[in-house]
């Protein structure tokens, strides 16, 4: 089963669980709703999905599955929150009506039972609102945990940049808009010159510090809305959106110049590093492969022709 079909199956399971839940007589409390939804969802999932996921043979496939589960959880929580919003409206109306009713009933023995009933229903509405508040707090906490989980699979832990997976995802989101027109999108590939020699002379810990230094330097040279990625070991990628072609070289040169004139001190020694940069602008009908290939060709030419320079393709 492919990752796409796994995702489709998960969504189908979610929809089926909601459908089953809607046919049940559930007490109007969020905790009951959540408990029943989880029970139904888990029972369906056990029999349809787990075997399909057993055969994932690579970490990438497993991470894809994790991401799909996170996306599903967001859908489930949003559905849960929406349902509770409806309950909240009903609870508020109930409280308002019952309060009004209890104020207008004559206070005599004939109506004692009715008054007690009204008081009891009012308390039910209060309890419902209390449970709803607790549930909303839980939903908020779950959203935070899910956001943290999403970050964990899209951030490179060494450089704190977005990772290769997120780069491919972002390109997939951007490029369909350019099927019939050029996009003001600048693609950069940046490679650390003599990184192997730095590792050999100063050690791998120093090499890691160089990568972090380069990551933060590159990030500081672009706008906050432009994304910088750790594309591979000592290779970085930058996507600069809303960039006109006449500004593109200046952006790449600013990065190259800043790295060349910044020096990292490690154990009392100065580590000098430069970068080679390949660059290209989006053209009509670019897909992920064509844009990356053209950018990497520029990077290769930059390194082959002397390093510490920018080649546009």
N, C-alpha and C positions, 0 to 999 in steps of 0.2 A: 504493500500500500504506500503510495507516494505521500509526501508531506501535505500536498494540496488536498488529496482525498481524505487524509487524516483530519485535516482542518474541517472539511465539509462534513465528515462524519460527526465530529465534535459538535458542530453547530446543529446538525440534525438531532443529536442526542439532547442538546439543550432545549430545542424547540419541542421535542417529544415530552420532555420532563415538564415543561410549562403547560403543555396541553393536558397531560395527566393531572397536574396540580389543579387546573381550572375546573376539572370535573369532580373534585373532592370537596367535602364539606369541612372547611378548615376554620377553626376558631379565629376571630379577627384580631390576632396578635402577631406582630412581626416574628417573634421567636418561633411560633408554630409554623408560619410560612417558610422560614429559612430551614427549619428542621426537616419538613416534608420535602422541600425542593432538593436538599442535599441527599436525602435518603433515596428519592426517585432517581436523581441524576447518577448517584454512585451505583445503584443497582443496574441501570442500563449500561453504564460505562464498563462495568466489570465483564460483561458478556460480549462486548463488541469491539473494544478499542485496545485493551491491554496486550492481546496477542499480536496485533498489528504493530505495536510499538516495540515488541521484543526484538525484532529483526533489525533495528537501527544499528548499523555497523560502524558509524563514524560519529565523532563528537559534534561535527557540524549538523548532522541529521538530528541528533539528540537536542541540540540547542534550538533547531527549528521547531521541534516538537514543544519545547519549553515555551518558546515565544507564542506558539499557537494556543497553548494552554492559558498563558497570561492574557492573550486577547479574548479568549473565551470567558475567562473569569471576569474581565471588565464588562463584557456583555451581560453576564449573569447578574453582576452587582448592580449595573445600571437598571436592568429589568426589576430587580428586587427593590431598588430605591424608588423607581417609578410607581410600583405597586404600593409601596408604603406611603408615598405621597398622596395617593388616592385615599388610603386608610386615614391619613392625617386629616384630610378634608372632611371625611365622614365623621370622624371623632369630634372635630371642632364644631360641626353643625349639630351633632347630637348633644354635646355639652350646652351649646347655646339654647337649643330648643328645650332641653330638660330644665335648665336654669329658669327659663321664662315660664315654663309650665309650673314648676314648684313655687314660684312667686305668686302665681295667680290662683292657686287652689285655696279655697277657704280652709282655715285652720280649725276644723272641728272633727269630732270622732268619726263622722260618716266617711271622711276622706283619709283617715289615718293610714289604711293599707295602701291607698294610692300614693300618698306622700312617701311612704317607706319605699314603694316601688320606684318612684321617681328618684329618690335619694340613691337607691342601689344602682340604677342605671347611670346616674351622674357619676358615681364612683367608678363604674365600669369604663365610662369615657375617660375619666382621669387616669385609670390604670392603663388604658390603651395608649393614651398620649405619653405616659411615662415609658412604656415598653418601646414605643416608636422612637423616643428620644435616645434610648439606649441603643436601639438598632442603628439609628443614623450615625451615632458615634462609632459603632463597629464598622459601618460601611466606610466612614472616613478613614479609619485606621487601615482597613483593607486596601483602599485606594493607595494610601501611602506605601504600604508594603509591596503592592503590585508595581508601583512606580519604581521602587528600589530594585525589585527583581528585574524589571525591564532594563534599568541602567546597568545592572550587573552583566547582562549579556550583550551590551552594545558599547561598553567603555573598555579601552585597553588599560589594564591595571598599572602598567609601568609608567606610561606617559600621561595618563588621564585624558587622552584624546579619544574621540570616537574610533571604533575599530573597523576592520575591513568589511565585516558583515554590514555595519551601518552605512558604510560608503556605497556598497552595492544596492542596498535598500533605498538610499536617498537618490541615487542615479535612476533607479527604476521608477521613482515617483516623479522626477523632473523631466525625463526625456520624452515621454509620450506627448508632452505639450509642444514638442518641436518636430512633429511629423510633417508639418506643412509650412514651417517658418524657422528662421534662425532664432535661437535663444541667446540672450545676453549672458551666456554662461562661460566662465573661464575655468578650464581644468588644468591643474598643475600636478606634476609628479616631482618630488624632491628627494634626492638621495645624498646621504652623507659621504663626502669624499674621504678616502683613506680610513674608513671605519675599521677595517680589518687590522690595519697597522696600529691604530689607537688601542684596540683590544690587546694586541700582542705586546705593546710597549707598557701600557699602564694597567692592564688587567680588565676583566669583564665587569667588575663593579664600576670602574671608571667609564667603561663603554655604556653601561646603563645610565650613568649620570649625563653622558653626552647626549644620549637619546632623549632624556627628559629635558635637558637644556635646549635642544633643537626644537622639540615639541612646543615648549613654552615660548620660545623666540618666534617661531612661525605664527603661532596663535596670536601673539601680540602685534603682529604686522598686518593682520587682516581685520575686517570689521567684525563686530560681535555676532552678526547674523550669518557670517560665512563660516563654513564648517571645515575643520582640519582633522585629518584622520591618520592613524598609523596604518599604512597600507600593507607593509611587510616588515621585515626585521629592522633595517635601517632606512626604510623608504616611507615617505609621507605623501599624502595626497591632500589637495585643497580644492574645494569647489567654491568659486566666487560667483554668486548670482547677481543679476542686475549690473553686469560689468560690460561697458562698451569696449569695443576692440581697441580703440585708441588709448585706453587706460590700462590695458592688460599687461603690457611689457613693464610699465612703471610699478605695478603691484609685485610682479615677480622679481624685479630688480631690487625693490625695497627689502624683500626677504633675503635675497642673496647678499646684498651689501651689509645688512645687519648681522648676519651670521659671520661673515668674513671679519668684521671689525669687533666682534665680541669674543672674549677669551674666557674659558672656563678654568678655574683654579682647582686642582685636585691634589691633595697631599703636598701642598706647597709648590706644585709644578703647574705650569701653564699648558693647557691643551688647546691647540689651535685647530679649528675645523672649518671646512668650507663645504658648500653644497653645489651639486649640479641640478639644474632644473629643466624639465621638459614641459612645454606649455602648448595649449591649443584652445581655440574657441569652438563652440558648438556650431555645427552646420546642419542644414535641413536634412531630416531623416537619419540623423545620428542615432545609433542604438548604443547600448552599454559597451559592447565589444569594440565598435569602431572608435568611439571616443577614447576609451582606455588605450587602445592600440596606438592611436595617433599621438597621444600624450607620452606614452612610453617610448615611442620612436624618437621623439624629441629628447627625452632623458638619455637614451642610449647615445645619440649623436653628441649630446653635451659632454658626456663622460669620455667618449672616444676622441673628441677634439680638444681635450686639454683640461676638462673639469672646471669647476668654479665659474660656470657661465650658464646662460639661458638659451635654449633653442626652441623656437616656435615652429610648429608643423601645421 
